[in-house]
Amino acid sequence: MARKLKVACIQLCAGQNVQDNIDIADKHIREAAAAGAQLIVTPEQTALMELAGEALFENIYEQQDCPAFAHFKALAKELEVYLCVGSLAILNNDDTVANRGFLIAPYGEVIGHYDKIHMFDIVLKNGDEYKESATYKAGKRASFTQTALFGFGHTICYDMRFPKLYNALAHMGAEIIVVPAAFTVPTGKAHWHVLLRARAIETGSFIVAAAQGGTHENGRKTYGHSVIISPWGEIVAEMQDVDDVPPVGYIMAEIDLDDVSEGRKNIPVLENEQSFSV
């Protein structure tokens, strides 16, 4: 019997008002659930698009006190869905900040979490500079969760450029690997689809990438194009721009998890890989 699963990506253009961001995400999560989605994924920084400075620290909390965290736990339970909150800015008890994502079960409890490992510290050709490590503390552990329905791996945005993480998650049993993101427009146009399709193909996994998209209140522009990709590297669903503007909303696809085992059987990359010296 086929292992069918309805998966949705929520695309947002989060601003600097946490409650507004929560409300907008809530609206589209409910829409996706009403359409039958069983796993719903939100983007990186779902509740606040503020990279650094006082505005960030005025609006973040330790996990147990975070209003967005509490809201999404309750929402997953109400809707009886698996809800992956792509990431939230969470204050650690040592006053550092984690870029932390969560997998919440249909009964409202967190069954997996992930702190983003690879920090986005770059200068683009157009002069835009990002130094995520100046604000966020990098995670140290990969995150795999075996649920009753699927094996789940969690990554975040810039992680997609580091294939060893995806290889490790596939070996751990991930059938679905999420990539919540807030990708820049220049790198998005050049690399977004290529990198995500490559990660799907080389691991034989479904890639589910929920994205921020549009011009944010802090002036940052993100690429959008939330996408669901098959283990064969085919784009199953994508949020297309409307008049060159990334829309807010959701995409959904019904996937067959048997495609993972079938693909890995036909092209057994994970079995055939070899160690080597340099």
TORLODO-128855 format. One record per residue (C-alpha): residue in three letters; y, x, z. Coordinates in pm, whole numbers, plus 50000, padded with zeros to 5 digits. Example, Ala and Ser with C-alpha at 12.3 -4.5 7.8 and 13.67 -1.06 7.14 Angstrom:
<recs>
<rest->ALA	c2->49550	c1->51230	c3->50780>;
<rest->SER	c2->49894	c1->51367	c3->50714>;
</recs>
This chain:
<recs>
<rest->MET	c2->50000	c1->50000	c3->50000>;
<rest->ALA	c2->50342	c1->50131	c3->49903>;
<rest->ARG	c2->50568	c1->50239	c3->50188>;
<rest->LYS	c2->50889	c1->50068	c3->50082>;
<rest->LEU	c2->51211	c1->50114	c3->50280>;
<rest->LYS	c2->51561	c1->49980	c3->50214>;
<rest->VAL	c2->51819	c1->50251	c3->50278>;
<rest->ALA	c2->52199	c1->50220	c3->50277>;
<rest->CYS	c2->52489	c1->50467	c3->50278>;
<rest->ILE	c2->52823	c1->50362	c3->50421>;
<rest->GLN	c2->53124	c1->50522	c3->50251>;
<rest->LEU	c2->53445	c1->50540	c3->50454>;
<rest->CYS	c2->53797	c1->50681	c3->50443>;
<rest->ALA	c2->53839	c1->50736	c3->50816>;
<rest->GLY	c2->54186	c1->50775	c3->50961>;
<rest->GLN	c2->54331	c1->50876	c3->51295>;
<rest->ASN	c2->54285	c1->50546	c3->51482>;
<rest->VAL	c2->53940	c1->50550	c3->51638>;
<rest->GLN	c2->53911	c1->50175	c3->51692>;
<rest->ASP	c2->54017	c1->50098	c3->51336>;
<rest->ASN	c2->53755	c1->50340	c3->51207>;
<rest->ILE	c2->53487	c1->50184	c3->51427>;
<rest->ASP	c2->53582	c1->49835	c3->51309>;
<rest->ILE	c2->53567	c1->49928	c3->50940>;
<rest->ALA	c2->53233	c1->50105	c3->50980>;
<rest->ASP	c2->53100	c1->49806	c3->51177>;
<rest->LYS	c2->53198	c1->49568	c3->50896>;
<rest->HIS	c2->53010	c1->49758	c3->50628>;
<rest->ILE	c2->52709	c1->49832	c3->50849>;
<rest->ARG	c2->52678	c1->49458	c3->50907>;
<rest->GLU	c2->52704	c1->49392	c3->50533>;
<rest->ALA	c2->52429	c1->49644	c3->50460>;
<rest->ALA	c2->52206	c1->49500	c3->50732>;
<rest->ALA	c2->52260	c1->49148	c3->50600>;
<rest->ALA	c2->52149	c1->49274	c3->50258>;
<rest->GLY	c2->51823	c1->49393	c3->50411>;
<rest->ALA	c2->51886	c1->49761	c3->50487>;
<rest->GLN	c2->51642	c1->49906	c3->50741>;
<rest->LEU	c2->51800	c1->50252	c3->50765>;
<rest->ILE	c2->52180	c1->50275	c3->50747>;
<rest->VAL	c2->52364	c1->50608	c3->50734>;
<rest->THR	c2->52735	c1->50666	c3->50800>;
<rest->PRO	c2->52941	c1->50973	c3->50698>;
<rest->GLU	c2->53041	c1->51285	c3->50884>;
<rest->GLN	c2->53320	c1->51213	c3->51136>;
<rest->THR	c2->53264	c1->50839	c3->51120>;
<rest->ALA	c2->53512	c1->50753	c3->51396>;
<rest->LEU	c2->53794	c1->51005	c3->51351>;
<rest->MET	c2->53915	c1->51218	c3->51060>;
<rest->GLU	c2->54114	c1->51475	c3->51253>;
<rest->LEU	c2->54004	c1->51835	c3->51220>;
<rest->ALA	c2->54183	c1->52002	c3->51510>;
<rest->GLY	c2->54479	c1->52006	c3->51745>;
<rest->GLU	c2->54603	c1->51776	c3->52018>;
<rest->ALA	c2->54526	c1->51459	c3->51823>;
<rest->LEU	c2->54159	c1->51551	c3->51817>;
<rest->PHE	c2->54133	c1->51630	c3->52186>;
<rest->GLU	c2->54324	c1->51315	c3->52280>;
<rest->ASN	c2->54062	c1->51103	c3->52105>;
<rest->ILE	c2->53727	c1->51262	c3->52191>;
<rest->TYR	c2->53501	c1->51218	c3->52490>;
<rest->GLU	c2->53181	c1->51345	c3->52639>;
<rest->GLN	c2->52888	c1->51164	c3->52488>;
<rest->GLN	c2->52828	c1->50920	c3->52774>;
<rest->ASP	c2->53196	c1->50814	c3->52767>;
<rest->CYS	c2->53245	c1->50798	c3->52389>;
<rest->PRO	c2->53339	c1->50443	c3->52279>;
<rest->ALA	c2->53214	c1->50497	c3->51924>;
<rest->PHE	c2->52877	c1->50620	c3->52051>;
<rest->ALA	c2->52840	c1->50317	c3->52277>;
<rest->HIS	c2->52948	c1->50078	c3->52002>;
<rest->PHE	c2->52700	c1->50205	c3->51746>;
<rest->LYS	c2->52411	c1->50204	c3->51994>;
<rest->ALA	c2->52481	c1->49839	c3->52069>;
<rest->LEU	c2->52521	c1->49759	c3->51699>;
<rest->ALA	c2->52187	c1->49912	c3->51603>;
<rest->LYS	c2->52019	c1->49704	c3->51873>;
<rest->GLU	c2->52199	c1->49385	c3->51770>;
<rest->LEU	c2->52111	c1->49428	c3->51402>;
<rest->GLU	c2->51764	c1->49573	c3->51472>;
<rest->VAL	c2->51809	c1->49859	c3->51226>;
<rest->TYR	c2->51773	c1->50234	c3->51230>;
<rest->LEU	c2->52133	c1->50353	c3->51236>;
<rest->CYS	c2->52218	c1->50714	c3->51163>;
<rest->VAL	c2->52572	c1->50785	c3->51278>;
<rest->GLY	c2->52640	c1->51079	c3->51049>;
<rest->SER	c2->52852	c1->51258	c3->51306>;
<rest->LEU	c2->53107	c1->51211	c3->51581>;
<rest->ALA	c2->53329	c1->51469	c3->51750>;
<rest->ILE	c2->53175	c1->51499	c3->52097>;
<rest->LEU	c2->53327	c1->51693	c3->52387>;
<rest->ASN	c2->53075	c1->51927	c3->52550>;
<rest->ASN	c2->53077	c1->51987	c3->52925>;
<rest->ASP	c2->53210	c1->52340	c3->52863>;
<rest->ASP	c2->53517	c1->52195	c3->52682>;
<rest->THR	c2->53388	c1->52297	c3->52340>;
<rest->VAL	c2->53341	c1->52033	c3->52069>;
<rest->ALA	c2->53020	c1->51944	c3->51886>;
<rest->ASN	c2->53005	c1->51789	c3->51541>;
<rest->ARG	c2->52709	c1->51573	c3->51644>;
<rest->GLY	c2->52507	c1->51317	c3->51456>;
<rest->PHE	c2->52267	c1->51059	c3->51598>;
<rest->LEU	c2->51965	c1->50858	c3->51492>;
<rest->ILE	c2->51957	c1->50530	c3->51684>;
<rest->ALA	c2->51643	c1->50316	c3->51690>;
<rest->PRO	c2->51640	c1->49937	c3->51633>;
<rest->TYR	c2->51609	c1->49891	c3->52009>;
<rest->GLY	c2->51941	c1->50071	c3->52065>;
<rest->GLU	c2->51829	c1->50408	c3->52201>;
<rest->VAL	c2->51901	c1->50751	c3->52057>;
<rest->ILE	c2->51578	c1->50901	c3->51924>;
<rest->GLY	c2->51731	c1->51205	c3->51754>;
<rest->HIS	c2->52054	c1->51402	c3->51753>;
<rest->TYR	c2->52185	c1->51704	c3->51567>;
<rest->ASP	c2->52476	c1->51943	c3->51619>;
<rest->LYS	c2->52602	c1->52080	c3->51288>;
<rest->ILE	c2->52483	c1->52439	c3->51250>;
<rest->HIS	c2->52685	c1->52579	c3->50961>;
<rest->MET	c2->53061	c1->52584	c3->51015>;
<rest->PHE	c2->53290	c1->52522	c3->50718>;
<rest->ASP	c2->53504	c1->52838	c3->50725>;
<rest->ILE	c2->53642	c1->52895	c3->50375>;
<rest->VAL	c2->53952	c1->52937	c3->50160>;
<rest->LEU	c2->53942	c1->52746	c3->49831>;
<rest->LYS	c2->54089	c1->52868	c3->49503>;
<rest->ASN	c2->54376	c1->52620	c3->49539>;
<rest->GLY	c2->54473	c1->52779	c3->49872>;
<rest->ASP	c2->54334	c1->52508	c3->50099>;
<rest->GLU	c2->54188	c1->52670	c3->50409>;
<rest->TYR	c2->53934	c1->52531	c3->50653>;
<rest->LYS	c2->53809	c1->52695	c3->50973>;
<rest->GLU	c2->53575	c1->52454	c3->51145>;
<rest->SER	c2->53457	c1->52720	c3->51390>;
<rest->ALA	c2->53807	c1->52733	c3->51543>;
<rest->THR	c2->53743	c1->52387	c3->51690>;
<rest->TYR	c2->53371	c1->52319	c3->51682>;
<rest->LYS	c2->53077	c1->52494	c3->51844>;
<rest->ALA	c2->52790	c1->52551	c3->51604>;
<rest->GLY	c2->52452	c1->52400	c3->51681>;
<rest->LYS	c2->52143	c1->52615	c3->51707>;
<rest->ARG	c2->51848	c1->52384	c3->51639>;
<rest->ALA	c2->51721	c1->52187	c3->51342>;
<rest->SER	c2->51667	c1->51817	c3->51411>;
<rest->PHE	c2->51352	c1->51631	c3->51303>;
<rest->THR	c2->51247	c1->51288	c3->51428>;
<rest->GLN	c2->50923	c1->51108	c3->51350>;
<rest->THR	c2->50986	c1->50734	c3->51360>;
<rest->ALA	c2->50738	c1->50450	c3->51320>;
<rest->LEU	c2->50839	c1->50422	c3->50953>;
<rest->PHE	c2->50949	c1->50766	c3->50829>;
<rest->GLY	c2->50995	c1->51133	c3->50905>;
<rest->PHE	c2->51368	c1->51203	c3->50942>;
<rest->GLY	c2->51570	c1->51522	c3->50911>;
<rest->HIS	c2->51940	c1->51542	c3->50997>;
<rest->THR	c2->52188	c1->51782	c3->50837>;
<rest->ILE	c2->52566	c1->51762	c3->50796>;
<rest->CYS	c2->52789	c1->51842	c3->50496>;
<rest->TYR	c2->52825	c1->52222	c3->50457>;
<rest->ASP	c2->52463	c1->52260	c3->50570>;
<rest->MET	c2->52361	c1->52158	c3->50218>;
<rest->ARG	c2->52443	c1->52510	c3->50097>;
<rest->PHE	c2->52172	c1->52659	c3->50320>;
<rest->PRO	c2->51832	c1->52565	c3->50174>;
<rest->LYS	c2->51627	c1->52731	c3->50448>;
<rest->LEU	c2->51729	c1->52449	c3->50684>;
<rest->TYR	c2->51598	c1->52188	c3->50440>;
<rest->ASN	c2->51278	c1->52383	c3->50383>;
<rest->ALA	c2->51221	c1->52393	c3->50759>;
<rest->LEU	c2->51279	c1->52018	c3->50792>;
<rest->ALA	c2->51034	c1->51946	c3->50510>;
<rest->HIS	c2->50770	c1->52161	c3->50679>;
<rest->MET	c2->50832	c1->51968	c3->51002>;
<rest->GLY	c2->50753	c1->51643	c3->50820>;
<rest->ALA	c2->51087	c1->51510	c3->50697>;
<rest->GLU	c2->51050	c1->51255	c3->50420>;
<rest->ILE	c2->51416	c1->51153	c3->50435>;
<rest->ILE	c2->51687	c1->51412	c3->50493>;
<rest->VAL	c2->52037	c1->51280	c3->50553>;
<rest->VAL	c2->52352	c1->51470	c3->50457>;
<rest->PRO	c2->52653	c1->51285	c3->50599>;
<rest->ALA	c2->52960	c1->51458	c3->50460>;
<rest->ALA	c2->53334	c1->51490	c3->50423>;
<rest->PHE	c2->53330	c1->51705	c3->50108>;
<rest->THR	c2->53649	c1->51842	c3->49954>;
<rest->VAL	c2->53741	c1->51715	c3->49607>;
<rest->PRO	c2->53733	c1->52055	c3->49425>;
<rest->THR	c2->53394	c1->52154	c3->49564>;
<rest->GLY	c2->53267	c1->51799	c3->49526>;
<rest->LYS	c2->53338	c1->51788	c3->49154>;
<rest->ALA	c2->53165	c1->52122	c3->49102>;
<rest->HIS	c2->52879	c1->52122	c3->49351>;
<rest->TRP	c2->52806	c1->51787	c3->49522>;
<rest->HIS	c2->52544	c1->51645	c3->49287>;
<rest->VAL	c2->52393	c1->51982	c3->49195>;
<rest->LEU	c2->52334	c1->52090	c3->49554>;
<rest->LEU	c2->52200	c1->51756	c3->49673>;
<rest->ARG	c2->51963	c1->51720	c3->49380>;
<rest->ALA	c2->51841	c1->52075	c3->49436>;
<rest->ARG	c2->51771	c1->52006	c3->49804>;
<rest->ALA	c2->51573	c1->51694	c3->49707>;
<rest->ILE	c2->51370	c1->51871	c3->49440>;
<rest->GLU	c2->51284	c1->52185	c3->49635>;
<rest->THR	c2->51173	c1->51992	c3->49945>;
<rest->GLY	c2->51021	c1->51688	c3->49775>;
<rest->SER	c2->51230	c1->51467	c3->50003>;
<rest->PHE	c2->51464	c1->51173	c3->49966>;
<rest->ILE	c2->51823	c1->51287	c3->50019>;
<rest->VAL	c2->52060	c1->51028	c3->50164>;
<rest->ALA	c2->52421	c1->51147	c3->50159>;
<rest->ALA	c2->52685	c1->50913	c3->50306>;
<rest->ALA	c2->53035	c1->51043	c3->50239>;
<rest->GLN	c2->53396	c1->51015	c3->50334>;
<rest->GLY	c2->53604	c1->50943	c3->50025>;
<rest->GLY	c2->53975	c1->50914	c3->49952>;
<rest->THR	c2->54307	c1->51034	c3->50091>;
<rest->HIS	c2->54311	c1->51037	c3->50470>;
<rest->GLU	c2->54605	c1->50994	c3->50708>;
<rest->ASN	c2->54607	c1->51365	c3->50789>;
<rest->GLY	c2->54652	c1->51445	c3->50418>;
<rest->ARG	c2->54298	c1->51561	c3->50356>;
<rest->LYS	c2->54127	c1->51436	c3->50040>;
<rest->THR	c2->53752	c1->51387	c3->50030>;
<rest->TYR	c2->53522	c1->51341	c3->49734>;
<rest->GLY	c2->53317	c1->51031	c3->49812>;
<rest->HIS	c2->53027	c1->50965	c3->49573>;
<rest->SER	c2->52779	c1->50866	c3->49844>;
<rest->VAL	c2->52437	c1->50904	c3->49689>;
<rest->ILE	c2->52064	c1->50844	c3->49738>;
<rest->ILE	c2->51837	c1->51088	c3->49552>;
<rest->SER	c2->51461	c1->51076	c3->49495>;
<rest->PRO	c2->51218	c1->51364	c3->49558>;
<rest->TRP	c2->51216	c1->51418	c3->49180>;
<rest->GLY	c2->51591	c1->51476	c3->49188>;
<rest->GLU	c2->51685	c1->51144	c3->49031>;
<rest->ILE	c2->51995	c1->50960	c3->49150>;
<rest->VAL	c2->51868	c1->50625	c3->49276>;
<rest->ALA	c2->52207	c1->50488	c3->49386>;
<rest->GLU	c2->52563	c1->50622	c3->49386>;
<rest->MET	c2->52905	c1->50496	c3->49496>;
<rest->GLN	c2->53119	c1->50540	c3->49185>;
<rest->ASP	c2->53496	c1->50576	c3->49194>;
<rest->VAL	c2->53708	c1->50274	c3->49101>;
<rest->ASP	c2->54009	c1->50375	c3->48889>;
<rest->ASP	c2->53952	c1->50735	c3->49005>;
<rest->VAL	c2->53966	c1->50631	c3->49372>;
<rest->PRO	c2->53661	c1->50648	c3->49601>;
<rest->PRO	c2->53603	c1->50297	c3->49740>;
<rest->VAL	c2->53505	c1->50204	c3->50094>;
<rest->GLY	c2->53182	c1->50009	c3->50120>;
<rest->TYR	c2->52810	c1->50070	c3->50093>;
<rest->ILE	c2->52532	c1->50144	c3->49848>;
<rest->MET	c2->52169	c1->50053	c3->49898>;
<rest->ALA	c2->51835	c1->50132	c3->49739>;
<rest->GLU	c2->51475	c1->50042	c3->49806>;
<rest->ILE	c2->51276	c1->50364	c3->49815>;
<rest->ASP	c2->50901	c1->50424	c3->49820>;
<rest->LEU	c2->50810	c1->50691	c3->50075>;
<rest->ASP	c2->50479	c1->50745	c3->49895>;
<rest->ASP	c2->50691	c1->50923	c3->49632>;
<rest->VAL	c2->50728	c1->51206	c3->49883>;
<rest->SER	c2->50357	c1->51276	c3->49926>;
<rest->GLU	c2->50295	c1->51220	c3->49556>;
<rest->GLY	c2->50572	c1->51459	c3->49455>;
<rest->ARG	c2->50460	c1->51727	c3->49699>;
<rest->LYS	c2->50104	c1->51690	c3->49571>;
<rest->ASN	c2->50207	c1->51725	c3->49206>;
<rest->ILE	c2->50438	c1->52022	c3->49267>;
<rest->PRO	c2->50314	c1->52179	c3->49593>;
<rest->VAL	c2->50609	c1->52407	c3->49654>;
<rest->LEU	c2->50577	c1->52390	c3->50031>;
<rest->GLU	c2->50213	c1->52498	c3->50009>;
<rest->ASN	c2->50266	c1->52764	c3->49744>;
<rest->GLU	c2->50557	c1->52951	c3->49901>;
<rest->GLN	c2->50482	c1->53310	c3->50001>;
<rest->SER	c2->50638	c1->53558	c3->50237>;
<rest->PHE	c2->50771	c1->53877	c3->50079>;
<rest->SER	c2->50939	c1->54202	c3->50169>;
<rest->VAL	c2->51267	c1->54342	c3->50039>;
</recs>
